[in-house]
């Protein structure tokens, strides 16, 4: 299962719900405003720091760059480009977008 | 002249709010009103320096904040609590701002004739 979150954890509770229902070892991809969860401050308060210890966490590099947050990524998060996004979707039998 | 405050609380690209706020700020300034902007919650992210939107195909509107003083819009405030909660400091921002406490922001809001939140 690949979980995809596109909202800031300070705006909606999408990430919170996702983390509550994601099983150990599953993958989480942060895109659009979701990438803010992987930056200092919000990573702690959103539970992302803890989640990175049990999930494979990815963040979309173009969205980090757009927001000026490329250099602020917390540890335990892997950045991917659009081709990597496609690979992740192809690798997992199911994707869930937490809109 | 009326006192207009624009309250920005959304990140820059996930929705149209940040850009729309800028548009209305510029229009209001054209009518020679007393305009101020305050950035709270995820709105602080609008001012982060180094934004590069090339790969997502959306216009980078962040340089516009630096052009606001050309329209006599010089009152930019950031709520300290929101900035700190996001691990940011003034050095991360692309324009000079005045950093205020929540209580100070509340006082400023109370002085306004018009408050518009985006």
Backbone of each chain as ProteinMPNN parsed JSONL, in Angstrom:
{"seq_chain_A": "XXXXXXXXXXXXXXXXXXXXXXXXXXXXXXXXXXXXXXXXXXXXXXXXXXXXXXXXXXXXXXXXXXXXXXXXXXXXXXXXXXXXXXXXXXXXXXXXXXX", "coords_chain_A": {"N_chain_A": [[0.844, -1.209, 0.0], [0.572, 2.147, -0.94], [0.553, 5.225, 0.536], [-0.65, 8.466, -0.085], [-0.214, 11.826, 0.597], [-1.386, 15.12, 0.387], [-1.805, 17.506, 1.713], [-1.039, 20.179, 3.997], [-0.132, 19.412, 7.35], [-0.94, 21.285, 9.134], [-3.193, 22.352, 8.126], [-5.21, 20.501, 7.439], [-6.55, 17.313, 8.634], [-5.628, 15.172, 7.274], [-3.095, 13.842, 7.137], [-2.833, 12.984, 9.758], [-4.956, 11.124, 9.989], [-4.15, 9.299, 8.048], [-1.707, 8.37, 9.143], [-2.672, 7.114, 11.372], [-3.902, 4.926, 10.331], [-2.12, 3.642, 8.716], [-0.109, 0.799, 8.091], [2.742, -0.799, 9.62], [5.752, -0.7, 7.748], [4.576, -0.012, 5.374], [4.304, 2.363, 2.6], [4.699, 5.914, 2.457], [3.974, 8.764, 0.681], [4.722, 12.119, 0.397], [3.3, 14.903, -1.085], [2.84, 18.052, -2.878], [1.357, 20.44, -0.692], [1.68, 18.659, 1.329], [4.352, 18.133, 1.774], [5.336, 19.837, 3.708], [5.086, 18.553, 6.118], [7.365, 17.132, 6.424], [9.336, 18.795, 7.281], [11.326, 20.712, 9.671], [9.876, 21.303, 12.905], [7.003, 21.087, 12.071], [7.295, 18.381, 11.526], [7.664, 17.086, 13.952], [5.319, 17.83, 15.435], [3.324, 16.808, 13.816], [3.601, 14.135, 13.885], [5.132, 12.9, 12.037], [7.868, 12.442, 12.326], [8.0, 10.302, 14.147], [6.562, 8.442, 12.634], [8.256, 7.977, 10.521], [9.945, 6.095, 11.433], [8.712, 3.691, 11.176], [7.483, 3.545, 8.75], [8.066, 3.672, 5.186], [9.113, 6.655, 4.078], [8.566, 9.119, 1.679], [9.271, 12.141, -0.174], [8.182, 14.527, -2.553], [10.466, 15.936, -4.633], [10.263, 18.189, -6.549], [8.1, 19.593, -5.417], [9.105, 20.299, -2.93], [11.169, 22.012, -3.731], [9.711, 24.067, -4.97], [8.563, 25.264, -2.806], [10.669, 26.265, -1.42], [11.852, 24.595, 0.441], [13.723, 22.595, 0.206], [16.222, 22.33, 1.486], [15.545, 21.853, 4.03], [14.656, 19.411, 4.846], [13.711, 16.804, 7.068], [15.477, 14.096, 8.762], [15.393, 10.692, 7.554], [13.613, 10.766, 5.519], [13.057, 10.195, 2.126], [13.844, 11.755, -0.919], [12.121, 12.067, -4.036], [11.753, 12.214, -7.655], [9.459, 13.092, -10.364], [9.487, 10.809, -11.996], [10.225, 8.905, -10.157], [7.97, 8.949, -8.578], [6.101, 7.783, -10.29], [7.274, 5.245, -10.446], [6.944, 4.378, -7.79], [4.149, 4.189, -7.59], [3.728, 2.198, -9.459], [5.07, 0.081, -8.296], [3.586, -0.58, -6.063], [0.69, -2.424, -5.228], [-1.655, -1.198, -4.519], [-2.713, 2.215, -4.252], [-3.359, 4.894, -2.071], [-4.92, 7.904, -1.953], [-5.004, 10.444, 0.279], [-7.136, 12.628, 0.307]], "CA_chain_A": [[0.0, 0.0, 0.0], [1.24, 3.453, -0.983], [-0.294, 6.32, 1.003], [-0.237, 9.749, -0.66], [-0.823, 12.939, 1.343], [-1.07, 16.372, -0.334], [-2.201, 18.69, 2.477], [-0.232, 20.505, 5.164], [-0.734, 18.91, 8.591], [-1.49, 22.415, 9.876], [-4.422, 22.79, 7.466], [-6.242, 19.453, 7.524], [-6.132, 16.17, 9.439], [-5.389, 14.036, 6.367], [-1.906, 13.08, 7.53], [-3.136, 12.341, 11.041], [-5.772, 9.934, 9.708], [-3.299, 8.373, 7.309], [-0.737, 7.744, 10.051], [-3.416, 6.253, 12.3], [-4.368, 3.713, 9.646], [-1.045, 3.029, 7.923], [0.529, -0.326, 8.771], [4.204, -0.806, 9.61], [6.387, -1.16, 6.52], [3.948, 0.561, 4.182], [4.977, 3.559, 2.076], [3.983, 7.19, 2.52], [4.549, 9.78, -0.204], [4.234, 13.472, 0.652], [3.358, 15.758, -2.275], [2.214, 19.383, -2.758], [1.539, 20.994, 0.654], [2.012, 17.572, 2.253], [5.801, 18.084, 2.048], [5.664, 20.604, 4.921], [5.138, 17.625, 7.263], [8.716, 16.569, 6.505], [10.281, 19.863, 7.613], [11.428, 20.88, 11.129], [8.711, 21.924, 13.526], [5.797, 20.312, 11.771], [7.588, 16.944, 11.527], [7.408, 16.608, 15.313], [3.931, 18.004, 15.856], [2.41, 16.042, 12.968], [3.821, 12.703, 14.075], [5.901, 12.367, 10.907], [9.161, 11.958, 12.818], [7.752, 8.962, 14.683], [6.09, 7.577, 11.551], [9.385, 7.638, 9.637], [10.648, 4.938, 11.997], [7.994, 2.444, 10.877], [7.018, 3.587, 7.361], [9.01, 4.226, 4.211], [8.559, 7.973, 3.798], [9.135, 9.817, 0.523], [8.734, 13.483, -0.452], [8.397, 14.884, -3.964], [11.467, 17.01, -4.696], [9.781, 19.431, -7.186], [7.236, 20.332, -4.496], [9.99, 20.893, -1.92], [11.862, 23.141, -4.37], [8.752, 25.147, -5.209], [8.262, 25.9, -1.525], [11.909, 26.708, -0.786], [12.08, 23.762, 1.618], [14.63, 21.475, -0.124], [17.332, 22.198, 2.428], [15.006, 21.747, 5.391], [14.057, 18.099, 5.034], [14.158, 16.079, 8.257], [16.102, 12.811, 8.461], [14.496, 9.548, 7.422], [12.704, 10.975, 4.388], [13.759, 10.072, 0.842], [13.227, 12.597, -1.956], [11.99, 11.443, -5.354], [11.257, 13.106, -8.71], [8.196, 12.592, -10.928], [9.682, 9.434, -12.467], [10.2, 8.084, -8.948], [6.555, 8.908, -8.189], [5.494, 6.76, -11.154], [7.803, 3.948, -10.025], [6.31, 4.004, -6.518], [2.77, 3.77, -7.87], [3.797, 0.93, -10.188], [5.579, -0.959, -7.391], [2.588, -0.953, -5.055], [-0.549, -2.91, -5.86], [-2.707, -0.201, -4.27], [-2.343, 3.558, -3.785], [-4.475, 5.578, -1.435], [-4.721, 9.352, -1.847], [-5.749, 10.981, 1.428], [-7.523, 13.987, -0.07]], "C_chain_A": [[0.877, 1.257, 0.0], [0.233, 4.519, -0.549], [0.241, 7.628, 0.437], [-0.978, 10.863, 0.059], [-0.405, 14.256, 0.688], [-1.463, 17.64, 0.432], [-1.26, 18.923, 3.656], [-0.915, 19.98, 6.418], [-1.306, 20.039, 9.449], [-2.816, 22.898, 9.288], [-5.548, 21.773, 7.59], [-5.699, 18.296, 8.377], [-5.866, 14.941, 8.573], [-4.217, 13.175, 6.816], [-2.162, 12.323, 8.831], [-3.937, 11.052, 10.831], [-4.955, 8.874, 8.999], [-2.368, 7.626, 8.26], [-1.432, 6.797, 11.026], [-3.725, 4.911, 11.646], [-3.297, 3.038, 8.782], [-0.376, 1.929, 8.741], [2.052, -0.259, 8.635], [4.72, -1.34, 8.276], [5.745, -0.629, 5.25], [4.665, 1.858, 3.779], [4.074, 4.785, 2.168], [4.703, 8.178, 1.615], [3.893, 11.129, 0.083], [4.4, 14.3, -0.62], [2.669, 17.092, -1.982], [2.418, 19.914, -1.324], [1.824, 19.919, 1.707], [3.482, 17.566, 2.635], [6.177, 18.877, 3.299], [5.758, 19.703, 6.153], [6.542, 17.08, 7.469], [9.768, 17.637, 6.792], [10.244, 20.127, 9.125], [10.215, 21.622, 11.699], [7.483, 21.068, 13.29], [6.057, 18.804, 11.777], [7.314, 16.341, 12.902], [5.924, 16.651, 15.626], [2.955, 17.164, 15.035], [2.549, 14.534, 13.166], [4.657, 12.073, 12.98], [7.237, 11.782, 11.37], [9.029, 10.534, 13.355], [7.395, 7.985, 13.555], [7.236, 7.11, 10.661], [10.168, 6.435, 10.162], [9.97, 3.622, 11.63], [7.444, 2.392, 9.445], [8.17, 3.999, 6.467], [8.432, 5.563, 3.754], [9.312, 8.645, 2.654], [8.521, 11.214, 0.418], [9.103, 13.86, -1.878], [9.285, 16.134, -4.055], [10.96, 18.283, -5.39], [8.887, 20.256, -6.262], [8.035, 20.964, -3.353], [10.678, 22.133, -2.488], [10.93, 24.34, -4.535], [8.535, 25.954, -3.942], [9.513, 26.384, -0.789], [12.309, 25.861, 0.409], [13.061, 22.606, 1.369], [15.687, 21.239, 0.934], [16.847, 21.943, 3.853], [14.383, 20.387, 5.704], [14.596, 17.42, 6.302], [14.747, 14.727, 7.849], [15.046, 11.718, 8.333], [13.505, 9.678, 6.288], [13.515, 10.971, 3.097], [13.063, 10.955, -0.19], [13.194, 11.835, -3.286], [11.516, 12.485, -6.362], [9.976, 12.494, -9.3], [8.321, 11.149, -11.418], [9.654, 8.468, -11.283], [8.784, 7.909, -8.422], [5.864, 7.79, -8.991], [5.961, 5.369, -10.733], [7.117, 3.467, -8.745], [4.895, 3.482, -6.748], [2.77, 2.398, -8.549], [4.21, -0.228, -9.277], [4.525, -1.456, -6.404], [1.275, -1.366, -5.727], [-1.705, -1.949, -5.621], [-2.084, 1.124, -3.82], [-3.574, 4.176, -3.15], [-4.142, 7.056, -1.304], [-5.622, 9.904, -0.751], [-6.126, 12.43, 1.147], [-8.256, 14.694, 1.062]], "O_chain_A": [[1.787, 1.407, 0.816], [-0.807, 4.696, -1.183], [1.446, 7.876, 0.474], [-2.207, 10.86, 0.131], [0.782, 14.488, 0.458], [-1.455, 18.731, -0.138], [-0.745, 17.971, 4.244], [-2.134, 20.084, 6.55], [-2.069, 19.785, 10.381], [-3.485, 23.748, 9.874], [-6.702, 22.138, 7.819], [-4.538, 18.304, 8.786], [-5.876, 13.812, 9.063], [-4.315, 11.949, 6.873], [-1.758, 11.17, 8.983], [-3.629, 10.018, 11.423], [-5.056, 7.688, 9.313], [-2.251, 6.402, 8.193], [-0.851, 5.8, 11.454], [-3.802, 3.885, 12.322], [-3.543, 1.988, 8.188], [-0.109, 2.1, 9.93], [2.577, 0.273, 7.657], [4.189, -2.313, 7.741], [6.305, -0.776, 4.164], [5.51, 2.374, 4.51], [2.86, 4.704, 1.984], [5.904, 8.404, 1.765], [2.671, 11.265, 0.021], [5.498, 14.393, -1.169], [1.996, 17.24, -0.962], [3.529, 19.846, -0.798], [2.171, 20.238, 2.844], [3.84, 17.056, 3.697], [7.225, 18.624, 3.893], [6.433, 20.048, 7.123], [6.878, 16.618, 8.559], [10.958, 17.41, 6.572], [9.256, 19.809, 9.787], [9.617, 22.466, 11.031], [6.987, 20.406, 14.201], [5.133, 18.025, 12.01], [6.8, 15.228, 13.009], [5.335, 15.649, 16.03], [1.867, 16.843, 15.514], [1.728, 13.755, 12.683], [4.876, 10.861, 12.979], [7.679, 10.751, 10.863], [9.851, 9.669, 13.052], [7.868, 6.848, 13.532], [7.207, 6.007, 10.116], [10.954, 5.829, 9.433], [10.573, 2.557, 11.755], [6.998, 1.343, 8.981], [9.137, 4.605, 6.928], [7.38, 5.6, 3.116], [10.54, 8.726, 2.665], [7.396, 11.442, 0.862], [10.197, 13.553, -2.352], [8.909, 17.223, -3.619], [11.199, 19.375, -4.874], [8.911, 21.485, -6.316], [7.682, 22.038, -2.866], [10.764, 23.168, -1.827], [11.313, 25.479, -4.271], [8.347, 27.17, -3.989], [9.421, 26.861, 0.342], [13.02, 26.333, 1.295], [13.214, 21.733, 2.224], [16.016, 20.095, 1.25], [17.655, 21.83, 4.775], [13.674, 20.232, 6.698], [15.796, 17.461, 6.57], [14.54, 14.269, 6.725], [13.963, 11.799, 8.913], [12.65, 8.812, 6.102], [14.531, 11.658, 2.989], [11.84, 10.914, -0.325], [14.103, 11.072, -3.611], [10.949, 13.51, -5.986], [9.473, 11.493, -8.789], [7.388, 10.359, -11.28], [9.13, 7.359, -11.386], [8.435, 6.857, -7.887], [5.14, 6.966, -8.432], [5.167, 4.431, -10.666], [6.754, 2.297, -8.628], [4.493, 2.468, -6.178], [1.928, 1.549, -8.258], [3.768, -1.363, -9.455], [4.565, -2.605, -5.963], [0.82, -0.726, -6.674], [-2.635, -1.885, -6.425], [-1.077, 1.152, -3.112], [-4.693, 4.0, -3.634], [-3.186, 7.421, -0.62], [-6.848, 9.837, -0.844], [-5.511, 13.352, 1.683], [-8.654, 15.85, 0.913]]}, "seq_chain_B": "XXXXXXXXXXXXXXXXXXXXXXXXXXXXXXXXXXXXXXXXXXXXXXXXXXXXXXXXXXXXXXXXXXXXXXXXXXXXXXXXXXXXXXXXXXXXXXXXXXXXXXXXXXXXXXXXXXXXXX", "coords_chain_B": {"N_chain_B": [[-9.26, 57.635, 4.309], [-8.983, 54.165, 4.938], [-8.123, 51.58, 7.299], [-6.784, 48.665, 6.222], [-6.382, 45.255, 6.793], [-4.703, 42.388, 5.725], [-4.952, 39.051, 6.233], [-2.938, 36.371, 6.076], [-3.022, 32.97, 5.794], [-2.462, 30.582, 4.509], [-0.451, 28.112, 2.785], [1.83, 28.756, -0.035], [1.303, 27.459, -2.634], [-0.588, 25.346, -2.714], [-3.185, 26.053, -3.002], [-5.318, 28.655, -4.369], [-5.391, 30.811, -2.741], [-3.177, 32.331, -1.629], [-2.083, 33.7, -3.804], [-4.332, 35.122, -4.678], [-4.748, 36.791, -2.498], [-2.506, 38.474, -2.677], [-3.156, 39.784, -5.067], [-5.434, 41.266, -4.326], [-4.376, 42.837, -2.333], [-2.659, 44.502, -3.827], [-4.514, 45.839, -5.405], [-5.976, 47.195, -3.441], [-4.01, 48.843, -2.392], [-3.623, 50.504, -4.547], [-5.76, 52.172, -4.364], [-4.966, 53.964, -2.48], [-5.123, 53.225, 0.259], [-4.616, 52.447, 3.773], [-2.621, 49.881, 4.131], [-1.937, 46.715, 5.528], [-0.16, 43.613, 5.975], [-0.472, 40.453, 7.459], [1.112, 37.491, 8.458], [0.213, 34.379, 9.358], [-0.036, 31.069, 10.876], [0.128, 28.566, 8.312], [0.567, 30.513, 6.46], [2.967, 31.781, 6.851], [4.758, 30.348, 5.362], [4.534, 31.437, 2.842], [6.426, 33.378, 2.633], [8.91, 32.219, 2.576], [12.284, 32.12, 1.586], [13.995, 31.384, -1.548], [12.229, 29.962, -3.164], [11.44, 27.868, -5.856], [9.729, 27.268, -8.577], [9.893, 26.008, -10.979], [9.86, 23.229, -11.7], [7.272, 22.424, -11.045], [5.61, 23.796, -12.639], [4.142, 26.1, -12.027], [3.529, 29.568, -11.587], [5.992, 31.402, -9.86], [5.172, 33.382, -7.336], [6.394, 34.602, -5.258], [8.459, 36.642, -5.435], [6.999, 38.955, -5.632], [6.355, 39.888, -3.093], [8.558, 41.283, -2.344], [8.321, 43.468, -3.918], [6.347, 44.987, -2.917], [6.798, 47.306, -1.419], [7.12, 49.229, -3.311], [4.586, 49.913, -3.882], [3.867, 51.345, -1.75], [3.233, 49.63, 0.298], [4.211, 48.701, 3.219], [3.979, 47.539, 5.639], [4.527, 44.658, 6.917], [3.836, 41.859, 8.741], [4.771, 39.137, 10.835], [3.611, 36.42, 12.669], [5.15, 35.425, 15.57], [4.809, 32.967, 16.951], [3.698, 31.237, 15.026], [5.752, 31.147, 13.148], [7.885, 30.05, 14.618], [6.82, 27.554, 15.27], [7.081, 26.275, 12.916], [9.725, 25.842, 12.591], [11.158, 27.956, 11.542], [13.093, 30.987, 10.984], [13.666, 34.573, 11.002], [15.724, 34.816, 9.194], [15.154, 32.995, 7.246], [13.323, 34.164, 5.633], [12.138, 36.025, 2.747], [11.828, 38.737, 2.674], [11.945, 41.853, 4.48], [10.43, 41.805, 7.615], [8.216, 42.565, 10.359], [8.373, 40.94, 13.342], [5.91, 39.709, 15.414], [4.277, 39.061, 18.57], [1.533, 36.826, 19.356], [-0.318, 38.241, 20.886], [0.297, 40.857, 20.223], [-0.34, 40.844, 17.497], [-3.056, 40.44, 17.707], [-3.838, 42.849, 18.894], [-3.222, 44.637, 16.808], [-5.016, 43.738, 14.852], [-7.391, 44.444, 16.02], [-7.405, 47.148, 15.705], [-8.153, 47.676, 13.117], [-10.088, 48.852, 10.254], [-11.037, 47.211, 8.267], [-10.786, 43.738, 7.891], [-9.408, 41.176, 6.071], [-9.294, 37.787, 5.385], [-7.231, 35.296, 4.04]], "CA_chain_B": [[-8.446, 56.413, 4.228], [-9.306, 53.133, 5.927], [-7.056, 50.622, 7.616], [-7.067, 47.321, 5.716], [-5.404, 44.214, 7.13], [-4.841, 41.118, 5.016], [-4.454, 37.963, 7.068], [-2.549, 35.264, 5.196], [-2.79, 31.779, 6.614], [-2.331, 29.374, 3.68], [0.835, 28.007, 2.086], [1.789, 29.485, -1.306], [0.926, 26.848, -3.919], [-1.589, 24.278, -2.652], [-4.492, 26.624, -3.328], [-5.186, 29.949, -5.03], [-5.565, 31.862, -1.739], [-2.016, 33.207, -1.437], [-1.983, 34.572, -4.978], [-5.501, 36.025, -4.668], [-4.495, 37.791, -1.47], [-1.579, 39.447, -3.255], [-3.88, 40.587, -6.063], [-6.325, 42.208, -3.649], [-3.49, 43.791, -1.652], [-2.191, 45.482, -4.807], [-5.671, 46.664, -5.784], [-6.298, 48.071, -2.31], [-2.955, 49.85, -2.296], [-3.843, 51.437, -5.65], [-6.756, 53.148, -3.916], [-4.359, 54.773, -1.424], [-5.585, 52.862, 1.598], [-3.578, 52.033, 4.724], [-2.63, 48.425, 3.975], [-0.941, 45.896, 6.21], [-0.276, 42.175, 5.775], [0.043, 39.646, 8.554], [1.279, 36.1, 8.056], [0.083, 33.469, 10.5], [-0.2, 29.651, 10.503], [0.924, 28.191, 7.141], [0.837, 31.704, 5.666], [4.39, 32.125, 6.987], [5.469, 29.676, 4.273], [4.507, 32.27, 1.635], [7.587, 34.276, 2.632], [10.177, 31.487, 2.632], [13.146, 32.45, 0.445], [14.509, 30.261, -2.338], [11.184, 29.202, -3.851], [11.736, 27.613, -7.27], [8.549, 26.509, -9.016], [10.086, 25.563, -12.361], [9.49, 21.827, -11.927], [5.844, 22.133, -10.86], [4.864, 24.489, -13.683], [3.275, 27.153, -11.478], [4.279, 30.818, -11.465], [6.52, 31.741, -8.533], [4.741, 34.754, -7.052], [7.033, 35.108, -4.04], [9.196, 37.91, -5.588], [6.066, 40.084, -5.519], [6.372, 40.438, -1.729], [9.654, 42.26, -2.271], [7.952, 44.648, -4.708], [5.213, 45.679, -2.29], [7.12, 48.661, -0.934], [6.915, 50.11, -4.447], [3.174, 50.319, -3.835], [3.706, 51.891, -0.408], [2.8, 48.621, 1.275], [5.449, 48.468, 3.958], [3.703, 46.908, 6.932], [4.441, 43.206, 6.844], [4.01, 41.292, 10.078], [4.75, 37.682, 10.967], [3.371, 35.996, 14.054], [6.311, 34.652, 16.041], [4.405, 31.609, 17.335], [3.53, 30.438, 13.797], [7.076, 30.991, 12.543], [8.684, 29.119, 15.422], [6.222, 26.215, 15.185], [7.503, 25.699, 11.639], [11.181, 25.735, 12.557], [11.684, 29.029, 10.702], [13.531, 32.23, 11.615], [13.62, 35.697, 10.055], [16.745, 34.601, 8.163], [14.573, 32.141, 6.204], [12.286, 34.904, 4.906], [12.683, 36.732, 1.58], [11.568, 40.155, 2.761], [11.99, 42.322, 5.866], [9.13, 41.809, 8.274], [8.238, 42.794, 11.792], [7.877, 39.738, 14.005], [5.073, 40.104, 16.548], [3.648, 37.996, 19.347], [0.097, 36.666, 19.087], [-1.046, 39.329, 21.551], [0.509, 42.082, 19.431], [-1.135, 40.694, 16.28], [-4.459, 40.634, 18.11], [-4.037, 44.292, 19.077], [-3.243, 45.255, 15.478], [-6.287, 43.365, 14.199], [-8.475, 45.181, 16.672], [-7.351, 48.552, 15.265], [-8.444, 47.805, 11.688], [-11.45, 49.085, 9.763], [-11.402, 46.051, 7.454], [-9.86, 42.608, 7.971], [-9.722, 40.149, 5.067], [-8.463, 36.609, 5.617], [-7.047, 34.386, 2.905]], "C_chain_B": [[-8.834, 55.436, 5.342], [-8.107, 52.221, 6.142], [-7.505, 49.222, 7.196], [-5.979, 46.368, 6.186], [-5.736, 42.942, 6.363], [-4.168, 40.029, 5.832], [-4.201, 36.753, 6.179], [-2.234, 34.041, 6.036], [-2.72, 30.473, 5.821], [-0.941, 29.323, 3.053], [0.707, 28.496, 0.637], [1.165, 28.788, -2.503], [-0.182, 25.795, -3.874], [-2.986, 24.757, -2.987], [-4.249, 27.996, -3.949], [-5.173, 31.108, -4.018], [-4.395, 32.851, -1.659], [-1.898, 34.204, -2.592], [-3.13, 35.583, -4.999], [-5.315, 37.142, -3.639], [-3.585, 38.886, -2.01], [-2.284, 40.372, -4.244], [-4.713, 41.665, -5.37], [-5.516, 43.253, -2.87], [-3.074, 44.896, -2.62], [-3.331, 46.41, -5.237], [-5.978, 47.677, -4.682], [-5.281, 49.198, -2.187], [-3.123, 50.913, -3.383], [-4.839, 52.529, -5.259], [-6.287, 53.948, -2.698], [-4.922, 54.494, -0.041], [-4.384, 52.457, 2.46], [-3.59, 50.5, 4.8], [-1.547, 47.768, 4.829], [-1.216, 44.42, 5.926], [0.253, 41.476, 7.017], [0.044, 38.193, 8.104], [1.238, 35.231, 9.301], [-0.131, 32.044, 9.983], [0.669, 29.338, 9.272], [1.19, 29.374, 6.211], [2.293, 32.135, 5.745], [5.195, 31.514, 5.838], [5.473, 30.509, 2.981], [5.795, 33.087, 1.504], [8.931, 33.547, 2.655], [10.997, 31.783, 1.383], [13.568, 31.186, -0.299], [13.446, 29.435, -3.027], [11.524, 29.09, -5.338], [10.662, 26.691, -7.834], [8.691, 25.927, -10.417], [9.52, 24.156, -12.594], [8.013, 21.53, -11.712], [4.978, 22.952, -11.826], [3.866, 25.513, -13.189], [4.122, 28.408, -11.319], [4.724, 31.042, -10.015], [6.143, 33.19, -8.228], [5.464, 35.358, -5.855], [7.848, 36.393, -4.244], [8.3, 39.142, -5.424], [6.097, 40.707, -4.124], [7.47, 41.492, -1.577], [9.32, 43.545, -3.024], [6.874, 45.486, -4.018], [5.554, 47.092, -1.833], [7.024, 49.692, -2.056], [5.484, 50.607, -4.555], [2.831, 50.941, -2.472], [3.048, 50.916, 0.562], [4.049, 48.178, 2.03], [5.238, 47.781, 5.286], [3.465, 45.42, 6.74], [4.762, 42.624, 8.216], [3.951, 39.771, 10.016], [4.515, 37.339, 12.427], [4.494, 35.053, 14.494], [5.942, 33.193, 16.327], [4.282, 30.704, 16.097], [4.878, 30.139, 13.156], [7.887, 29.935, 13.303], [8.148, 27.695, 15.329], [6.649, 25.502, 13.916], [9.023, 25.637, 11.499], [11.829, 26.811, 11.718], [12.145, 30.208, 11.556], [13.429, 33.34, 10.569], [14.613, 35.511, 8.915], [16.222, 33.734, 7.015], [13.614, 32.91, 5.298], [12.884, 35.808, 3.831], [12.473, 38.237, 1.637], [11.644, 40.569, 4.232], [10.58, 42.374, 6.441], [9.323, 42.23, 9.725], [7.62, 41.563, 12.45], [7.158, 40.144, 15.287], [4.575, 38.877, 17.3], [2.172, 37.905, 18.964], [-0.693, 37.825, 19.676], [-0.908, 40.631, 20.764], [-0.277, 42.034, 18.124], [-2.608, 40.956, 16.591], [-4.772, 42.117, 18.288], [-4.127, 45.005, 17.73], [-4.559, 44.972, 14.748], [-7.434, 44.207, 14.736], [-8.525, 46.645, 16.23], [-7.891, 48.775, 13.853], [-9.898, 48.206, 11.406], [-11.951, 47.862, 8.99], [-10.336, 44.972, 7.635], [-10.318, 41.552, 6.974], [-8.758, 38.984, 5.244], [-8.437, 35.711, 4.385], [-6.353, 33.121, 3.357]], "O_chain_B": [[-8.991, 55.809, 6.505], [-7.215, 52.107, 5.301], [-8.466, 48.671, 7.733], [-4.792, 46.635, 6.002], [-6.876, 42.479, 6.348], [-2.965, 40.081, 6.089], [-5.129, 36.183, 5.604], [-1.326, 34.047, 6.867], [-2.896, 29.39, 6.381], [-0.323, 30.361, 2.815], [-0.407, 28.636, 0.134], [0.545, 29.457, -3.329], [-0.67, 25.392, -4.93], [-3.879, 23.945, -3.23], [-3.107, 28.447, -4.042], [-4.965, 32.259, -4.402], [-4.604, 34.063, -1.625], [-1.647, 35.391, -2.383], [-2.923, 36.758, -5.301], [-5.681, 38.292, -3.883], [-3.85, 40.074, -1.829], [-2.047, 41.579, -4.261], [-4.7, 42.828, -5.774], [-5.924, 44.409, -2.762], [-3.127, 46.078, -2.282], [-3.133, 47.613, -5.409], [-6.209, 48.856, -4.949], [-5.631, 50.347, -1.916], [-2.805, 52.082, -3.167], [-4.774, 53.655, -5.753], [-7.096, 54.534, -1.977], [-5.166, 55.416, 0.737], [-3.299, 52.168, 1.956], [-4.453, 49.905, 5.446], [-0.397, 48.207, 4.848], [-2.354, 44.026, 5.67], [1.291, 41.853, 7.562], [-0.892, 37.725, 7.457], [2.097, 35.324, 10.178], [-0.377, 31.841, 8.794], [1.812, 29.789, 9.192], [1.967, 29.245, 5.265], [2.804, 32.777, 4.828], [6.189, 32.088, 5.394], [6.329, 30.303, 2.12], [6.203, 33.441, 0.398], [9.979, 34.187, 2.744], [10.49, 31.71, 0.263], [13.509, 30.078, 0.234], [13.722, 28.309, -3.442], [11.851, 30.081, -5.991], [10.682, 25.483, -7.6], [7.724, 25.412, -10.98], [8.795, 23.922, -13.562], [7.533, 20.484, -12.152], [3.754, 22.817, -11.829], [2.858, 25.773, -13.847], [5.296, 28.327, -10.959], [3.941, 30.892, -9.077], [6.723, 34.117, -8.792], [5.187, 36.495, -5.473], [7.933, 37.189, -3.308], [8.78, 40.233, -5.116], [5.891, 41.912, -3.979], [7.345, 42.447, -0.81], [9.946, 44.581, -2.805], [6.532, 46.57, -4.489], [4.699, 47.977, -1.855], [6.865, 50.885, -1.795], [5.205, 51.596, -5.232], [1.663, 51.045, -2.098], [2.391, 51.321, 1.521], [4.84, 47.377, 1.531], [6.2, 47.471, 5.989], [2.354, 44.983, 6.441], [5.831, 42.872, 8.775], [3.183, 39.195, 9.246], [5.151, 37.906, 13.315], [4.745, 34.024, 13.867], [6.695, 32.285, 15.976], [4.71, 29.55, 16.12], [5.122, 29.029, 12.681], [8.493, 29.048, 12.702], [8.922, 26.738, 15.311], [6.592, 24.275, 13.837], [9.54, 25.405, 10.407], [12.939, 26.616, 11.222], [11.675, 30.413, 12.675], [13.142, 33.081, 9.401], [14.384, 35.985, 7.802], [16.794, 33.745, 5.925], [13.14, 32.367, 4.299], [14.002, 36.3, 3.981], [12.904, 38.948, 0.729], [11.436, 39.747, 5.124], [9.661, 42.916, 5.827], [10.439, 42.248, 10.245], [6.485, 41.192, 12.152], [7.721, 40.834, 16.136], [4.467, 37.789, 16.734], [1.633, 38.807, 18.322], [-1.624, 38.333, 19.051], [-1.856, 41.407, 20.649], [-0.819, 43.049, 17.685], [-3.309, 41.614, 15.822], [-5.836, 42.587, 17.885], [-4.986, 45.862, 17.525], [-5.135, 45.855, 14.111], [-8.326, 44.622, 13.995], [-9.557, 47.304, 16.363], [-8.07, 49.917, 13.429], [-10.802, 47.941, 12.198], [-13.132, 47.52, 9.047], [-9.14, 45.246, 7.545], [-11.459, 41.091, 7.018], [-7.542, 39.176, 5.251], [-9.467, 35.413, 3.78], [-6.107, 32.228, 2.546]]}, "name": "protein", "num_of_chains": 2, "seq": "XXXXXXXXXXXXXXXXXXXXXXXXXXXXXXXXXXXXXXXXXXXXXXXXXXXXXXXXXXXXXXXXXXXXXXXXXXXXXXXXXXXXXXXXXXXXXXXXXXXXXXXXXXXXXXXXXXXXXXXXXXXXXXXXXXXXXXXXXXXXXXXXXXXXXXXXXXXXXXXXXXXXXXXXXXXXXXXXXXXXXXXXXXXXXXXXXXXXXXXXXXXXXXXXXXXXXXXXX"}
